[in-house]
Amino acid sequence: MEYNIINKEKIDTILNKTKIPSAKTVLEILTKARQRNGLDLEEIGYLANLEEAELLEELFKVASEIKNEIYGERLVLFAPLYISDFCVNDCEYCNFHTRNKQLRRKRLTLKEVEEQTKFLIDIGHKRLLLESGEDLVNSDINYVVSIIDKIYSVKGEKGDIRRVNVNIAATTVDNYRRLKQARIGTYQLFQETYHHQTYEKLHCGPKADYDRQITAHDRAFEAGLDDLGIGVLFGLYDWRFEVLALVSHAQYLDEKYCVGPHTISVPRFRPAPTVTYNCKYPVSDDDFLKIIAILRLAVPYTGMILSTREGPEIRKIAFKIGISQASAFSATSVGGYGKRRSDGQFMISDERTLEEVIDSVLNDNLLPSFCTACYRRGRTGEAFMNLSKPGEIHNFCRPNGILTFVEYLEDFATDDVLEKGRKIINLYLSKIEDEDLRRQTQERMAKIKKGERDLYF
């Protein structure tokens, strides 16, 4: 089944053919990329093998241009919420693997979910990514749906969670229908590695089924979920192969369903307390940034997600060249918010508070956003693609990003961030070209300052 999605022989042939890219070829590819229609696998192969400093600088420049043209200046912020670390899989790279006998397994009660959700609401978050280990006894679909319902029901003094995205193990069409009924946002599932032999070596348990993993998005589409995220855990295999395979998967979804991935995530392997896996394909910082730039050119319409696996310095650069969504102030252990634990799924490299992340983002003239409007206005699936592919999605992103950030400033910001934030808002408000839309945005801003909340286009 997987060979309809990933053709290993084709990818290997391309990577061998494109080993020595000429400057002429690279410049032609970059010129094509500026049209924002994506790239084919051979073109991506040349960029993946690119080493010349001046051409790499041009690659990053083009990636930044495309990111700004499609997604603009805004950076959407969210937090993961781990609800259960019970897991029946023994994956080499994950601290929740079954061999971890030191871990006192835990799943959140509904009361604990309420407490964790309120904690995140009270620091300013509006969107969560629900995470869980695979265990049909301790975290079956009924449990997951009950957690989602509970999160949506929590009302804090400063708002609520407006959208729950979900990252749980590959499952059935019926279970995906349950997630659809629970009003989730994006369903994320990473292949971890697209290299079949490596995948089989690194996984033990239900997740070891490569076909089950790679066809999960097809089952999700069948169930009516049309807002999907894909990704790779870089470091498990040669990143060049993974990038071409990741784009192959995106192209497959786009061709079959006319809906490519809403998001592509780019986590990089990080150690954890009981993980002894020796990363055989470590990805350098330079190569990691190149991965982000190449993916921005190859799949220009998709949102790109970066986690707190990466440190502040790398994140700062990545936000400029392709990343449009990022986690902030993350806990990767169950019940970790407010009780920082050391038994998370992986080690975090960016431990800054949400406000510290926002302050840094403002210093780079980016607009922090907590927007969830597209999900609730039905701008998902093909409707989203019709806006993102021609680069028109920013017409919604900018005003909605401004409105959500005005809320944050009114409810949470300290004086220093408040002053910086207002300057950024004024800057991007002036860049809304449609006068009527700009006027409507200003009117909504005034309402927010008078106490109204959750206004969006």
Long-range contacts (C-beta under 8 A, 24 or more apart in sequence): 1-211, 1-214, 1-215, 2-196, 2-210, 2-211, 2-214, 2-215, 4-252, 5-214, 5-215, 5-248, 5-249, 5-252, 6-194, 6-214, 6-245, 6-248, 6-249, 7-248, 8-195, 8-196, 10-41, 11-41, 11-241, 11-244, 11-245, 11-248, 12-241, 14-41, 14-42, 14-45, 14-244, 15-45, 15-48, 15-49, 15-240, 15-241, 15-244, 17-42, 17-45, 18-42, 18-45, 18-46, 18-48, 18-49, 19-49, 20-49, 21-46, 21-47, 21-49, 21-50, 23-52, 23-55, 26-50, 26-52, 26-55, 26-58, 26-59, 27-55, 27-58, 30-58, 30-59, 30-62, 30-297, 33-62, 33-66, 33-297, 33-300, 34-62, 34-65, 34-66, 36-66, 36-69, 36-70, 36-300, 36-301, 36-389, 36-391, 37-300, 38-297, 38-298, 38-299, 38-300, 38-301, 39-247, 39-297, 39-298, 41-244, 41-247, 41-248, 44-243, 44-244, 44-247, 44-294, 44-298, 45-240, 45-244, 47-290, 47-294, 47-297, 48-239, 48-240, 48-243, 48-244, 48-290, 48-294, 49-240, 50-290, 56-290, 59-290, 59-293, 59-294, 59-297, 60-289, 60-293, 60-321, 62-293, 62-297, 63-292, 63-293, 63-294, 63-296, 63-297, 63-321, 63-322, 64-320, 64-321, 64-322, 66-296, 66-297, 66-300, 66-322, 67-296, 67-320, 67-321, 67-322, 67-323, 67-324, 69-391, 69-394, 70-300, 70-301, 70-388, 70-391, 70-393, 70-394, 71-303, 71-324, 71-393, 71-394, 71-397, 72-367, 72-394, 72-397, 72-398, 72-401, 72-428, 73-365, 73-366, 73-367, 73-398, 73-428, 74-324, 74-366, 74-367, 74-368, 74-369, 74-371, 74-394, 74-397, 74-398, 74-401, 75-319, 75-323, 75-324, 75-325, 75-326, 75-361, 75-366, 75-367, 75-368, 75-369, 76-127, 76-303, 76-324, 76-325, 76-326, 76-369, 76-370, 76-371, 76-401, 77-125, 77-325, 77-326, 77-327, 77-328, 77-354, 77-357, 77-358, 77-368, 77-369, 77-370, 78-125, 78-127, 78-128, 78-129, 78-165, 78-325, 78-326, 78-327, 78-328, 79-120, 79-125, 79-127, 79-128, 79-129, 79-327, 79-328, 79-329, 79-330, 79-331, 79-337, 79-354, 80-128, 80-129, 80-130, 80-131, 80-167, 80-307, 80-327, 80-330, 80-331, 80-332, 81-113, 81-116, 81-117, 81-120, 81-128, 81-129, 81-130, 81-131, 81-151, 81-337, 82-131, 82-132, 82-331, 82-332, 82-333, 82-334, 82-335, 82-336, 82-344, 82-345, 83-107, 83-108, 83-113, 83-130, 83-131, 83-132, 83-139, 83-144, 83-147, 83-334, 84-108, 84-132, 84-133, 84-135, 84-138, 84-139, 84-143, 84-334, 85-133, 85-333, 85-334, 85-343, 85-345, 86-133, 86-135, 86-137, 86-138, 86-139, 87-133, 87-134, 87-135, 87-205, 88-133, 88-134, 88-135, 88-136, 88-205, 88-206, 89-133, 89-134, 89-169, 89-203, 89-204, 89-205, 89-206, 89-207, 89-208, 90-203, 90-204, 90-205, 91-192, 91-202, 91-203, 91-204, 91-205, 91-207, 92-201, 92-202, 92-203, 92-275, 92-277, 93-192, 93-202, 93-233, 93-236, 93-269, 93-275, 93-277, 94-272, 94-275, 94-345, 94-346, 95-272, 95-273, 95-274, 95-275, 95-343, 95-344, 95-345, 95-346, 96-133, 96-345, 97-274, 97-275, 98-204, 98-205, 99-274, 100-273, 100-274, 102-273, 102-274, 102-343, 103-274, 103-343, 104-343, 105-138, 106-334, 106-335, 107-138, 107-139, 107-143, 107-334, 108-147, 108-334, 108-335, 110-146, 110-147, 110-150, 112-335, 113-147, 113-150, 113-151, 113-154, 114-150, 114-154, 115-338, 116-335, 116-337, 116-338, 117-150, 117-151, 117-154, 117-156, 117-161, 118-154, 118-156, 119-337, 119-338, 120-161, 120-337, 121-154, 121-156, 121-158, 121-159, 121-160, 121-161, 122-156, 122-157, 122-158, 123-329, 123-353, 123-354, 123-355, 123-412, 124-158, 124-354, 124-355, 124-370, 124-408, 124-411, 124-412, 125-161, 125-354, 125-370, 126-159, 126-160, 126-161, 126-162, 126-163, 126-370, 126-372, 126-404, 127-161, 127-162, 127-163, 127-164, 127-165, 127-185, 127-370, 127-372, 128-161, 128-163, 128-164, 128-165, 129-164, 129-165, 129-166, 129-167, 129-188, 129-327, 130-164, 130-165, 130-166, 130-167, 130-168, 131-167, 131-168, 131-345, 132-167, 132-168, 132-169, 133-169, 134-168, 134-169, 134-205, 134-206, 134-207, 139-168, 141-171, 141-175, 141-178, 141-179, 144-168, 144-179, 145-178, 145-179, 145-181, 145-182, 148-179, 148-182, 148-183, 148-184, 149-182, 152-183, 158-411, 158-412, 159-407, 159-411, 159-453, 159-454, 162-372, 162-376, 162-454, 163-372, 163-375, 163-376, 165-229, 167-229, 169-206, 169-207, 170-207, 170-212, 170-213, 170-215, 170-216, 170-219, 171-216, 171-219, 172-219, 173-219, 173-222, 173-223, 174-223, 175-223, 176-219, 176-220, 176-222, 176-223, 176-224, 176-225, 177-223, 177-224, 179-223, 179-225, 180-223, 180-224, 180-225, 184-225, 185-227, 185-372, 185-375, 186-227, 186-228, 186-229, 186-262, 186-263, 187-220, 187-225, 187-227, 187-228, 187-229, 188-228, 188-229, 188-230, 188-231, 188-263, 188-265, 189-213, 189-216, 189-217, 189-220, 189-228, 189-229, 189-230, 190-230, 190-231, 190-232, 190-233, 190-265, 190-267, 191-230, 191-231, 191-232, 191-245, 191-246, 191-249, 192-232, 192-233, 192-236, 193-232, 193-233, 193-236, 193-237, 193-242, 194-232, 194-237, 194-241, 194-242, 194-245, 194-246, 194-248, 194-249, 195-236, 195-237, 195-238, 195-241, 195-242, 195-245, 198-236, 198-237, 202-236, 202-277, 214-249, 217-253, 218-256, 221-253, 221-257, 221-259, 226-257, 226-259, 226-380, 226-381, 226-382, 227-262, 227-375, 227-380, 227-381, 227-384, 228-253, 228-259, 228-261, 228-262, 228-263, 229-261, 229-262, 229-263, 229-264, 229-265, 229-305, 230-261, 230-263, 230-264, 230-265, 231-263, 231-264, 231-265, 231-266, 231-267, 231-305, 232-266, 232-267, 233-267, 233-268, 233-269, 234-266, 234-267, 234-268, 234-269, 234-283, 234-288, 234-291, 235-268, 235-269, 235-279, 235-281, 235-282, 235-283, 236-269, 236-279, 236-281, 237-281, 238-281, 239-281, 239-283, 239-287, 239-291, 243-291, 243-294, 243-295, 243-298, 246-295, 247-295, 247-298, 247-299, 250-298, 250-299, 250-302, 254-385, 258-382, 258-385, 259-381, 259-382, 259-384, 259-385, 260-299, 260-301, 260-302, 260-385, 261-299, 261-302, 262-302, 262-303, 262-380, 262-384, 263-302, 263-303, 263-304, 263-305, 263-325, 264-295, 264-299, 264-302, 264-303, 264-304, 264-305, 265-304, 265-305, 265-306, 265-307, 266-291, 266-292, 266-295, 266-304, 266-305, 266-306, 267-307, 267-309, 268-309, 268-310, 270-309, 270-346, 270-347, 270-348, 270-349, 271-346, 271-347, 272-344, 272-345, 272-346, 272-347, 273-342, 273-343, 275-346, 285-314, 288-314, 289-314, 289-317, 289-318, 289-321, 292-318, 292-321, 292-322, 292-323, 293-321, 293-322, 295-322, 296-321, 296-322, 300-389, 301-385, 301-388, 301-389, 302-388, 308-348, 308-349, 308-350, 308-351, 309-346, 309-348, 309-349, 310-349, 310-350, 311-349, 311-350, 312-350, 312-352, 312-360, 315-350, 316-360, 316-364, 319-361, 319-364, 319-366, 320-364, 326-357, 328-352, 328-354, 328-357, 328-358, 329-353, 329-354, 329-357, 355-412, 355-413, 355-414, 355-417, 358-408, 358-417, 358-421, 359-416, 359-417, 359-420, 362-417, 362-420, 362-421, 362-424, 363-420, 365-424, 365-427, 366-424, 367-398, 367-401, 367-402, 367-405, 367-424, 367-425, 367-428, 368-401, 368-405, 368-408, 368-421, 369-397, 369-400, 369-401, 369-404, 369-405, 370-404, 370-405, 370-407, 370-408, 371-397, 371-400, 371-401, 371-403, 371-404, 371-456, 372-456, 373-400, 373-456, 373-457, 376-456, 377-456, 377-457, 395-434, 395-437, 396-457, 398-428, 398-431, 398-432, 399-432, 399-437, 399-438, 399-440, 399-441, 399-457, 400-456, 400-457, 401-428, 402-428, 402-429, 402-441, 402-445, 403-441, 403-444, 403-445, 403-448, 403-455, 403-456, 404-456, 406-445, 406-448, 406-449, 407-448, 407-453, 407-454, 410-448, 410-449
